[in-house]
Amino acid sequence: RVPVAGGRWVRHLRRVVTARAYDTVDERASCVARSFVTHGVDARRLDEMALDMLRRAGVSSDDLFRASNDPETTKAAFAEWSKAFASEVAIAMRAHGVEAVNLDGRAEAILAGAGIFPDWLRYYQKQLPKNEFYAEDVFPSQDTKAVLTVPPRRVRGMTLLDEADSEFGKLQVLRVDDDARGADASFAGATVLMREHTPDAVLSEYRPGDSNAAGGVFDLFAMLPPLIAHMPPGYPIGVVGLGAGTVAREIVSYYPDGVNVNKSGLARRVVGWELDPAIVELARAHFGLQELEQSGRVVVRVGDAFVEVRRAFAEGRLLAGVVVDVFDEHSVVLPELLRMDTWDAVGRALAPGGRVIANLSTGRGKGAHLEAAVRAAECAAIACGGGRAVLWRSGAHGVYNEVIITGPPPTDLEWSKQGGLPNELAKYKGEWYEVRAPAGKQHGWILG
């Protein structure tokens, strides 16, 4: 039935459509403003008819004007569009047998004029496996086996290198741009592991090359070995929540075999437990974990770390130190870490004089729950440190995690060059403060 123009049904429909338009106005304005900037359209030069059409489509002219007046927004939008376009063109060129490294000056100039910069083409083609086909680009013969490798593409301002399904949520391996800014600036140039549904929590990072430092909370973990250097070297360091192996890599890199002969307890084996087998597979492919295993310094175990820690104690396989860096699939502190019996089990697995260092907050996004971090820290201090511990001054040196080291404050000798602490980590020494549990009190004493 065709309603009469101006009838009640038409007026009702108009109200519904108008309400929906207001719900999406900000999102649409953002997308259109970005598209305008990318294609060199100055919103300030649009005539009133064009602006009225955009408003009717739910696009705010104020947001368009704001984007046009911000040169940084213009530059960033064009750069992101150019990178995303280059990632797609790189795949198509490879499929047609064209290599970016073989382009002559004229071809490069033509591509650059279209906003496709040759440097990005070469970068993205390096990420592609050679002599392999992607179903969307070619028609392989029946004898050609399709490869399921993920073609690199832009995701949240980074380059997606690989992904894998997991029972805890899809995993993504991403390359952060060298010139990354804002929240990702500290990860510039790194390969990072994240879950698709928690994009503000980095599980692991990898920087192949000469530098040991991954930065952030991983540097704090690497301060553990000098505190347990006095213990027999046969006791390993356990890592609860190995991830892609960033913690293990830092410890092995900072404390290599054969260095500091008078401090043989620095170069220990690392035993890492990871619950998610998909993480381990990605780590071996993209984060150098296989090399660490082959070196003999790192042992990888797939399974529930808390079960394994209890088993280690039962079998007499004690640990010199334990690194705890484990969260749930939403990057929130695990409920197990809020229970004293969990930390009791970790404490029993420590050899006499051993220590625990634990990351109790992701420092970013929804996982940064202070109350849960404090409760877990109180349990750790009592069960593993005799009621004593030192806490990281969250925010110092750009590290916003809540981190605890159980036991008494480190001595000046332990955290010195003579004690084995690398020079790169010395800047963190003065940002820890002591806490001590009152007799008979389990909770409410750190902040109270």
Helices and strands as residue ranges (DSSP letters): H 8-38, G 43-45, H 48-56, H 61-68, H 71-95, G 100-102, H 105-113, H 118-127, E 153-155, E 158-164, E 171-175, G 182-187, E 191-195, E 198-206, H 217-221, G 225-228, E 237-240, H 246-254, G 261-266, E 270-274, H 277-286, H 289-295, E 298-302, H 305-314, E 319-324, G 335-338, H 340-349, E 350-359, G 365-367, H 370-385, E 388-392, G 396-398, E 403-406, G 423-431, E 432-436
